[in-house]
Amino acid sequence: MARRFTLQEAESLLPEIEGELREAISLKSEFEAAEGAVQSITQRVIMLGGVLIDREEVQRQRERRDRAAAGLKAAIEKIQESGCIIKDLDIGLVDFTTLFRGQEVYLCWKLGEPGIRFWHGMNEGFAGRKPIDEEFRALHRGDAAN
């Protein structure tokens, strides 16, 4: 079972989550660039039969890709260890499970937002976000309240 957060608990994690999320996004970009370079070299090998291929460059790009992949994996794991769920790494979308009126729902935060201002049902997704109002603040619960 996922950890359930209060709004205050989830917001207290945002500075750390934001830093890790930015790092993960950067590493994903680095991985994709290195993978693209490896794929480009592979295409040249196929087209030219391996003639004039810089093997050291191939090795450098593979190592760059592998370092980025390992760093990305570690950054994602660190974020998930906090108990939140990465919904979309490309836009920095993160959800935190909470209870509202006895139902599990998500507190929803997107990179760049000043704090957690929205929630949505488990099956609604980003498009179903609703503003956190006084009723939600009063009735939502994390694990500590159970």
C-alpha positions as CSV (number, residue, x, y, z in Angstrom):
1,M,0.0,0.0,0.0
2,A,1.3,3.5,-0.9
3,R,2.0,6.0,1.8
4,R,-0.8,8.5,2.3
5,F,0.1,12.2,2.8
6,T,-1.5,15.2,4.3
7,L,-1.2,18.3,2.2
8,Q,1.3,19.7,4.7
9,E,3.4,16.6,4.6
10,A,3.5,16.5,0.8
11,E,4.3,20.2,0.5
12,S,7.2,19.8,3.0
13,L,8.8,17.3,0.6
14,L,8.6,19.6,-2.5
15,P,12.0,21.3,-2.2
16,E,13.8,18.0,-2.1
17,I,11.5,16.4,-4.8
18,E,11.9,19.4,-7.0
19,G,15.7,19.2,-6.9
20,E,15.7,15.5,-7.6
21,L,13.1,15.9,-10.4
22,R,15.2,18.5,-12.1
23,E,18.2,16.2,-11.9
24,A,16.2,13.3,-13.3
25,I,14.9,15.4,-16.2
26,S,18.5,16.6,-17.0
27,L,19.8,13.0,-16.8
28,K,17.0,11.8,-19.1
29,S,18.0,14.5,-21.6
30,E,21.6,13.4,-21.4
31,F,20.7,9.8,-21.8
32,E,18.6,10.6,-24.9
33,A,21.4,12.6,-26.5
34,A,23.9,9.9,-25.9
35,E,21.6,7.2,-27.1
36,G,20.9,9.3,-30.2
37,A,24.7,9.5,-30.9
38,V,25.1,5.7,-30.5
39,Q,22.1,5.1,-32.8
40,S,23.6,7.6,-35.4
41,I,27.0,5.7,-35.3
42,T,25.1,2.4,-35.6
43,Q,23.3,3.7,-38.7
44,R,26.6,4.8,-40.3
45,V,28.1,1.3,-39.6
46,I,25.1,-0.3,-41.3
47,M,25.3,2.1,-44.3
48,L,29.1,2.1,-44.7
49,G,29.9,-1.4,-43.4
50,G,32.0,-0.1,-40.5
51,V,34.4,1.9,-42.6
52,L,36.0,4.8,-40.8
53,I,34.2,4.4,-37.5
54,D,35.8,6.0,-34.5
55,R,35.6,3.2,-32.0
56,E,36.8,5.4,-29.1
57,E,33.9,7.8,-29.8
58,V,31.5,4.8,-29.8
59,Q,32.8,3.7,-26.5
60,R,32.6,7.3,-25.1
61,Q,29.0,7.7,-26.1
62,R,28.1,4.3,-24.7
63,E,29.7,5.1,-21.4
64,R,28.0,8.5,-21.4
65,R,24.7,6.8,-22.0
66,D,25.2,4.2,-19.3
67,R,26.3,6.9,-16.7
68,A,23.2,8.9,-17.5
69,A,21.0,5.8,-17.3
70,A,22.4,4.9,-13.9
71,G,22.0,8.4,-12.6
72,L,18.5,8.6,-13.9
73,K,17.6,5.3,-12.2
74,A,19.0,6.5,-8.9
75,A,17.2,9.9,-9.1
76,I,13.9,8.2,-9.8
77,E,14.4,5.8,-7.0
78,K,15.2,8.6,-4.6
79,I,12.0,10.4,-5.5
80,Q,9.9,7.3,-5.2
81,E,11.4,6.4,-1.8
82,S,9.7,9.5,-0.5
83,G,6.4,7.8,-1.3
84,C,5.2,10.0,-4.1
85,I,4.5,8.8,-7.7
86,I,6.1,10.2,-10.8
87,K,3.3,10.5,-13.3
88,D,5.1,12.3,-16.2
89,L,8.9,12.9,-16.0
90,D,8.9,15.0,-19.2
91,I,6.7,17.7,-17.6
92,G,7.6,17.0,-14.0
93,L,4.2,15.7,-12.8
94,V,4.1,14.1,-9.4
95,D,1.2,12.7,-7.3
96,F,0.9,12.1,-3.6
97,T,-1.7,9.6,-2.3
98,T,-4.2,10.9,0.3
99,L,-7.6,10.1,1.6
100,F,-10.6,12.3,0.9
101,R,-14.1,11.4,2.1
102,G,-12.8,7.8,2.7
103,Q,-11.5,7.4,-0.9
104,E,-7.9,7.4,-2.1
105,V,-7.2,10.4,-4.3
106,Y,-4.0,12.2,-5.4
107,L,-2.6,15.5,-4.4
108,C,-1.2,16.7,-7.8
109,W,1.9,18.9,-8.3
110,K,3.7,19.9,-11.4
111,L,7.2,21.2,-11.6
112,G,7.1,25.0,-11.6
113,E,3.9,25.3,-9.6
114,P,4.5,27.2,-6.3
115,G,2.9,24.5,-4.2
116,I,0.3,21.7,-4.3
117,R,-2.9,23.4,-5.3
118,F,-4.8,20.6,-6.9
119,W,-6.1,17.1,-6.4
120,H,-7.8,14.5,-8.6
121,G,-9.4,11.0,-8.3
122,M,-7.3,7.9,-9.0
123,N,-8.8,7.5,-12.5
124,E,-9.1,11.1,-13.5
125,G,-5.5,12.1,-14.2
126,F,-4.1,15.5,-14.8
127,A,-7.1,16.6,-16.9
128,G,-9.4,16.0,-13.9
129,R,-7.5,18.2,-11.4
130,K,-9.7,20.2,-9.0
131,P,-8.5,23.1,-6.9
132,I,-7.9,22.3,-3.2
133,D,-10.6,24.2,-1.3
134,E,-11.5,24.5,2.4
135,E,-13.6,21.3,2.3
136,F,-10.7,19.3,0.9
137,R,-8.3,20.8,3.5
138,A,-10.7,19.9,6.3
139,L,-11.6,16.4,5.2
140,H,-8.4,14.9,3.6
141,R,-6.2,12.6,5.7
142,G,-2.8,11.1,5.6
143,D,-1.6,7.9,7.3
144,A,-0.8,9.6,10.6
145,A,-4.5,10.5,11.0
146,N,-5.6,6.9,10.6
